[in-house]
Amino acid sequence: MGCRTELSGTAAAAENSMSSYPISAMSAGTRIPACSSTRRTPSASRSFAQKTASGSGGPASSSRRAAEGACVVVADRDAGAAQKVAAVIGASAARPADAAVAAAADVTSEDEVAAAVRAAVLAFGGVDLVVNNAGLSISRPLLETSARDWDVQHDVMARGSFLVSRETARVMVEQATGGDIVYIASKNGVFAGPNNIAYGAAKADQAHQVRLLAAEPGEHGIRVNGVNPDGVVRGSGIFALTGGDLTRTTGLHVPVDAGVAAAFLR
């Protein structure tokens, strides 16, 4: 049966990490490794993941998908950080490069996102699953929020997820085997609160992207779903949770009681 290719990643979680924006997940291509397959199942996929130098969020998601049989592409602006995560995932495989590979990319760059998607295609022969989990949080009162605070969060989360979804969808449409695009948004995109204007607005943008895209590429068998977590998986640089693998979170856009995996509706 083989595996699906999954593209995933994460973004900077603190202001001092803003130089390391992540990219999302996807794969498509010309080289078909031993683990690739044209039949997609929840446990056999080709995935593209994004992360940051801080390694927050994306590594846990990527490792979980790999454990369920996905071939994973980990993308990060910091190539070394992406390679570290890919090496950990591939350590138990007979051929590490058939389990996970790294790609250098900045989620805010149109050209770099496209290049990362091409790298995923070349590595695993296609893309079946994309996880838009690049993000960072700069929470300040309105009068203390700078234009740069606003721009950097919208560039990473709103623009970045749009670019990743668009380039991933191009591949999925051409493959004609369907696929999944998943957004990790936030409860802050739905509930209003103080000291959060830029982050909350960027997350609301992502949540509405899910609604808009859910109405568009379905004719190609592409499903688009979103998760609005109250917190995120263990290892996040933005929030911290305790407990076992994929510690319970609350979700609004898609009701979630077991982390990211619950977003993959079947």
C-alpha positions in Angstrom: 0.0 0.0 0.0 2.9 2.4 0.7 2.7 5.8 2.2 1.4 9.3 1.5 3.6 12.3 1.4 2.9 14.9 4.0 4.2 18.4 4.1 4.3 20.1 7.5 6.1 22.7 9.5 5.9 25.5 12.1 6.6 29.2 12.5 8.5 31.4 15.0 6.8 31.5 18.3 8.4 34.6 19.8 9.4 38.0 18.5 13.1 37.1 18.7 12.4 34.2 16.4 10.8 36.2 13.6 13.7 35.5 11.3 12.7 31.8 11.0 9.3 31.5 9.4 8.1 28.0 8.5 6.2 26.6 5.6 3.4 24.1 5.3 3.1 20.7 3.9 2.9 19.1 0.5 4.5 16.7 -2.0 4.3 15.7 -5.6 6.7 14.6 -8.2 8.7 12.5 -10.5 10.7 10.2 -8.2 8.6 7.5 -6.6 10.3 5.9 -3.5 9.6 2.6 -2.1 7.0 4.1 0.3 5.0 6.1 -2.2 1.5 5.1 -3.3 -1.3 6.4 -5.5 -3.9 5.0 -3.0 -4.3 7.4 -0.1 -5.4 6.2 3.3 -5.3 7.8 6.7 -2.1 5.9 7.6 -0.4 5.9 4.3 0.4 9.4 2.9 2.9 11.8 1.5 3.1 14.8 3.8 4.7 18.2 3.7 5.5 19.9 7.1 6.8 23.3 8.1 8.8 24.3 11.2 11.0 27.0 12.6 14.4 27.2 14.1 12.8 26.9 17.5 11.3 23.6 16.4 7.9 24.4 17.9 4.7 22.6 16.9 5.8 21.2 13.6 8.1 18.4 14.9 5.3 16.8 16.9 2.9 16.9 14.0 5.5 15.6 11.6 6.6 12.8 13.9 3.0 11.7 14.5 2.2 11.6 10.8 5.4 9.7 10.1 4.5 7.2 12.8 1.2 6.6 11.0 3.0 5.8 7.8 3.4 9.2 6.0 6.5 10.2 4.1 7.3 13.7 5.5 8.9 16.8 4.0 10.0 19.2 6.8 10.4 22.8 5.6 12.0 25.6 7.6 13.8 28.9 6.8 16.6 27.4 8.9 17.7 24.4 6.8 19.7 23.0 9.7 16.7 23.0 12.0 14.6 21.2 9.3 17.3 18.7 8.8 17.5 17.9 12.5 13.8 17.1 12.6 13.9 15.1 9.4 16.9 13.1 10.8 15.0 12.2 14.0 12.0 11.0 12.0 14.1 9.0 9.6 16.3 7.5 12.3 14.2 4.3 12.6 13.8 3.8 8.8 15.9 1.4 6.8 16.5 4.4 4.4 16.1 7.6 6.3 15.5 9.6 3.1 12.5 7.5 2.3 10.8 8.5 5.6 11.6 12.2 5.9 13.6 14.9 4.1 14.2 18.6 4.8 13.6 21.6 2.6 14.7 25.2 3.2 11.9 27.7 2.7 10.5 31.0 4.1 6.7 30.7 4.2 6.3 34.4 3.3 8.2 34.0 0.0 6.2 33.0 -3.0 9.3 31.7 -4.8 10.6 29.7 -1.8 7.2 28.1 -1.1 7.0 27.0 -4.8 10.5 25.6 -4.6 9.8 23.7 -1.4 6.7 22.1 -3.0 8.9 21.1 -6.0 11.4 19.6 -3.6 8.6 17.5 -2.0 7.5 16.3 -5.4 10.9 15.3 -6.3 11.5 13.5 -3.0 8.3 11.4 -2.8 6.5 11.7 -6.1 3.5 13.7 -5.0 1.7 15.5 -2.2 -1.4 14.2 -0.4 -1.5 16.2 2.8 -0.6 19.8 3.8 -0.6 21.1 7.3 -0.6 24.9 7.6 0.8 25.3 11.1 3.4 28.1 10.6 2.7 30.8 13.1 4.0 33.2 15.8 2.4 35.2 18.5 3.1 38.8 19.4 0.3 39.8 21.8 0.2 43.5 22.7 -2.4 46.2 23.5 -3.7 48.1 20.5 -1.7 51.3 21.3 1.5 49.3 21.6 1.0 47.2 18.5 3.3 48.4 15.7 2.7 48.1 12.0 5.5 45.6 11.9 3.8 43.5 14.5 0.7 43.5 12.4 2.6 42.8 9.1 4.8 40.0 10.3 2.0 38.0 11.8 -0.2 38.5 8.7 2.7 37.7 6.4 3.5 34.4 8.2 0.0 33.1 8.9 -2.4 34.7 6.4 -0.2 35.1 3.4 1.9 32.1 4.2 -1.0 29.7 4.5 -2.5 31.1 1.3 0.8 30.5 -0.6 1.2 27.0 0.7 -2.4 26.0 0.0 -2.3 27.4 -3.5 1.0 25.7 -4.5 -0.1 22.4 -2.8 -3.5 22.5 -4.6 -1.7 22.9 -8.0 0.0 19.6 -7.4 -3.1 17.8 -6.0 -5.2 18.9 -9.0 -2.5 17.7 -11.4 -2.2 14.4 -9.5 -6.0 13.8 -9.8 -5.9 11.7 -6.6 -7.4 14.2 -4.2 -5.8 15.3 -1.0 -6.1 17.1 2.3 -5.3 20.7 3.3 -5.4 21.3 7.0 -5.1 24.7 8.8 -4.1 25.0 12.4 -5.9 28.3 13.2 -6.8 29.3 16.8 -9.7 30.0 19.1 -8.4 33.6 19.0 -9.7 33.8 15.4 -13.3 33.4 16.8 -13.3 34.8 20.4 -12.4 38.4 21.0 -10.1 39.4 23.8 -7.8 42.3 24.7 -4.1 42.7 23.8 -4.4 40.4 20.7 -5.4 42.5 17.7 -2.8 41.4 15.2 -2.6 37.7 16.1 -6.4 37.3 16.4 -7.0 39.0 13.1 -4.4 36.9 11.3 -6.0 33.7 12.7 -9.5 34.9 11.7 -8.1 35.3 8.2 -6.9 31.7 8.2 -10.2 30.4 9.5 -12.1 32.1 6.6 -9.5 30.8 4.1 -10.7 27.3 5.2 -14.3 28.2 4.6 -13.5 29.7 1.2 -11.3 26.8 0.1 -13.7 24.2 1.4 -16.2 25.5 -1.2 -13.7 25.4 -4.1 -11.4 22.4 -4.8 -13.8 19.7 -3.7 -14.5 18.8 -7.3 -10.9 17.6 -7.4 -11.3 15.5 -4.3 -9.4 18.0 -2.2 -10.7 18.4 1.4 -10.0 21.5 3.4 -10.4 21.5 7.2 -9.4 23.7 10.1 -8.7 23.3 13.8 -9.1 26.2 16.2 -7.1 24.9 19.3 -7.2 26.5 22.7 -3.7 25.2 23.1 -1.3 23.3 20.9 0.6 20.1 21.0 3.4 19.5 23.4 6.7 21.2 22.4 5.1 24.4 21.1 7.0 27.6 21.5 3.8 29.6 21.8 1.8 27.6 24.3 2.8 24.7 26.6 0.6 21.7 27.5 1.3 18.7 29.7 0.3 15.1 29.2 0.7 12.4 26.6 1.2 12.4 22.9 -1.1 15.0 21.3 -2.4 16.3 24.6 -6.1 17.2 24.5 -7.1 20.5 23.1 -10.3 22.3 22.6 -11.4 23.2 19.1 -14.0 25.4 17.6 -13.7 25.4 13.8 -13.5 21.6 13.8 -14.4 20.1 17.3 -11.1 18.6 18.5 -10.5 16.3 21.5 -7.3 14.7 20.4 -5.1 17.2 18.7 -4.3 17.7 15.0 -5.2 14.2 13.9 -8.9 15.0 14.5 -8.8 17.5 11.7 -8.3 14.8 9.0 -12.0 14.2 8.3 -12.7 11.0 6.4 
